[in-house]
Each structure stands twice: as structure tokens, then as C-alpha cells.
């Protein structure tokens, strides 16, 4: 195993680095999900406040994504990925110490800012390392790795929070992440592939003209589909634990179901990334989001004994689409400009991440949790016709 890494080509070492950073980043942000019921009970929160907390924590990542993408073109991605994760690690420690909801909300927003480096820079770095071949599979792999972090979140919550509490969980994970990032600094020589502008000299300029013209429409359309996709992914993670709680499932059972949900998501990201090199984008979007729309509504009537397979299938549908969309960005943008355009893409996606949990929280407070899940299923189905607008933009794209 050690030789697989140490003797690997630089592209593979870069993929391992980007994937490891993504494991930690998604663990940080997914950790909030299994802790929400405990936080709601401890602080006496409403569904609207729960949605607000999730929106602020995740949505704050959007603020620095575009600046991070622009800065990475001259500074490189390596240091920014590590420093971003160190920022979030320190933020989790601060969240553990927040005495009241308003302070927690403010601190979670500041903490979330550090997450703005992860997705655009890891995707850009890996897509450049594998620009010759296997790009969709590589990008799918680095995003699959993030779901390994999400799978760890309910396990960590189950091991720590149930016994000690949600505050101690944030504290332990935050400190552990900070120490790991410090240790990772010493791997730069073996994994860093340099600055995007330097490694793609020439292609960035010519590609920039192309991106500002014919392919810009395709990128904008793809970003719109990404907004809808991120809206359902974030909202489902917020409200599915409460659907399970309404079925009288305990914290341990909910953590186990979330582990299966994230496991299905990891499998979906990896497989759809691999299929992205072999199938067309539209078909994969229809398969994954059609499945998701049906099953989100079906959870309301699903008995407890059948929740496990349903969670796995929802995870596949929820997260499989994202690997396809992330790889498609590289089809529409030249290598020298990918860091900034991945920044734009992930930033626009955060519109859904911020707005959707708030909106669904209001629906749940005004009407019911069941109404929220039905509306969520209908909104997910809207992705299907929206994705058809991509077809004309994806014909004959190449760099």
C-alpha cells in the first residue's frame, strides 16, 4: 500500500492528496447533519432555525470560492486547500464553545468561509493532473472521497455525541483535523503540480476567448442545473433525520441510516464518475434525479424495516448527479481557467444550498414535515426537464 503511493506517478499522488483533503472537508460539513436533532433539543430550536443554521454553515463556503479560484491561478491549489481546512477545523472548535443560538449562527458562518477553497481547487487540481485521459473518472474519484468523509460523520456522531454531546464532537473533530493539516504540509514536494497558469501556458489564453463566447452559455446552463441539484442534496440531508425521528427511530438508528445514505452517495459519485467517461450527461442526470424524486416522497410511507435500502438508493440518486456535473465543467472550460470557473460553478450552486433549507424549514413550520418532503420531491423532478437544455451545448466540445 505504501509503495502504491510513494512509487505512484505524480498524477495519482495528486489525486490521493485532493481526495484526502475532500474526506476531511466533507466530514467537517456533514458532521452537523447527525448532530442537528441533538442541537435542536438542547437549544430548543425550531425547524426554521435548524434550516438557517445549515444554510449559514454550508452557504458561507460560497463567499470565498470565486476569490479562491482566481488566487489559485497564480498561487497554486496546494497551500490554499490545506489552509482552508485548517480554518474550518478551528471554526468547529469555536462552534463547540458557542453559548447561545445567535453566537452559534455567527460562528458557523465564519467557520464555513474556510470551506470555500475545497471544491473548486481540488476539482481544478485533479482535472489538470488527468487532463490527457480519465478526467471524468478522476474528478468522480475525488468527489467520491468526499462522501467517505460524509460516511464518517454519522459514525463519529454515534461514537462521541451520544455519550458526550454535540459540543464535544465538534471539539474533538476540529482539533484532530487541525493537527492532520499541519502534518500534511510536509507532503508538498510529492503532490503539488504547480500553478494552473504555469502548467497550461498558452491554453489558458486561447481557451479564455472560447469560454467567454460559445461555451459560456453551456456553462451558465450547467450552473443552473447545479443550483437545483445542490438545493435537493442539502435539503434532503437536513430533513431526512427528522423524517426518521417521526418514525420513532432513536439517535443510534438515525446515525446508522445516515451512514447508509452517505455510503450510497459515495457509491453513486464513484460509479457516475466512471460512467461519465462512457455515457452521456443527460441520461445520467435523468437516472439519478428521477430515482431521487420518487424515493424522497416514498420515505414518508416507508416502514422502519425498509428504510436501510431506501437510504442507500436515495444516496446514490442524491450524489451521483454531482460527479457528472463537476466533470462536465471541465468539458466546457479550458485547463488554464478551470480554477476560477470551478469557483463560479460552486458559488452559484450555493444559492441552492443556502435558500432551500430555509424555504423547506418554513414549509415544515407552517404546514408539516410531510408537506416539505412532497414539495422537495416535486422540486427534484424539475431537474429532469431543466437538464435537457444542456444537450445542444455538449455537442462536439473539446480542447
Buried (B, 14 or more C-beta within 10 A) or exposed (E): EEEEEEEBEEBBBBBBBBBBBBBBBBBBBBBBBBBBBBBBEEBEBEBBBBBBBBBBBBBBBBBBBBBBBBBBBEBBBBBBBBEBBBBBBBBBBBBBEBEEBEEBBEBBBBBBBBBBBBBBBBBBBBBBBBBEEBBBBBBBBBBBBBBBBBBBBBBBBBEBBBEEBBBEBBBBBBBBBBEBBEEBEEBEEBBBBEBBBEBBEEBBEEBBEBBEEEBBEBBEBBBBBBBBBBBBBBBBBBBBBBBBBEBEBEBEBBBBBBBBBBBBBBBBBBBBBBBBBEBEBBEBBBBBBBBBBBBBBBBBEBEEEEBBEBBBBBBBBBBBBBBBBBBBBBBBBBBBBBBBBBBBBBBBBBBBBBBBBBBBBBBBBEEEBBBBBBBBBEBBBBBBEBBEBBEEBBEEBEB
